[in-house]
Amino acid sequence: FKAENLQKIGAFKARGACNALFSMDRTKLNRGVIPHSSGNHGAALAWAAQLRQTQCTVVMPNNAPRAKKDAVANYAAEIVFCEPTMASREASVAALIAARGSVLVHPYDNNQIIAGQGTAALETLEQLDRPVDMLITPVGGGGLLSGCAIAIKESKNASDMLVLGAEPDAADDAWRGFKNGTRVTISNPKTIADGLRGTVGVRNFSIITQHV
């Protein structure tokens, strides 16, 4: 097990958020950053925004867990609540970007986010004291899975390792798309795992179909 619950802000999302904001020039940072998030990405981006001295606004579904709302607020981000649907999340973000000029940092469909999340697999490979057969990672939007898959498949010593994605039966859009060869864009996930309710991203799905 890779204990990402002990990572900064309590989740692997800290990796991608830091990579995205430390890859951003000051001109963009001065505009402020904005994601939509059920909590972990929002908290991670708010934390990274403090490190980079920029303003962060997080669009969150109004039914997000209280602990995650508090985590985002504790890093001094502005929270804008929306209805708990992907359409509402995206529309709210788009409206705020149009009004303020903020820079979108998508929670998973973003190259810097994917690369940052993939460091979890790079560290895992460094920490293993023997070869293993497979790496299993959860998939919601696909940032962690796609980043880890690239890291594994590009590794000289682990390129033959099997990479598996795991998701709840009632939130299986990634599996259905993988099986049918077409990304699922309409999904109504029924799971207590709020971090796995996102629809798998466009570039994430492409990477997953190639390497997972």
Secondary structure, DSSP 4 states (H G I P E B T S, - for coil): ---GGGSGGGSTHHHHHHHHHHTS-HHHHTT-EE-B-SSHHHHHHHHHHHHTT--BEEEEETTS-HHHHHHHHHTT-EEEEE-SSHHHHHHHHHHHHHHH-PEE--SSSSHHHHHHHHHHHHHHHHH-SS--SEEEEE-SSSHHHHHHHHHHHT-TTTTTSEEEEE--GGG-HHHHHHHHTS---------S-GGG-SPPPHHHHHHHHHH-
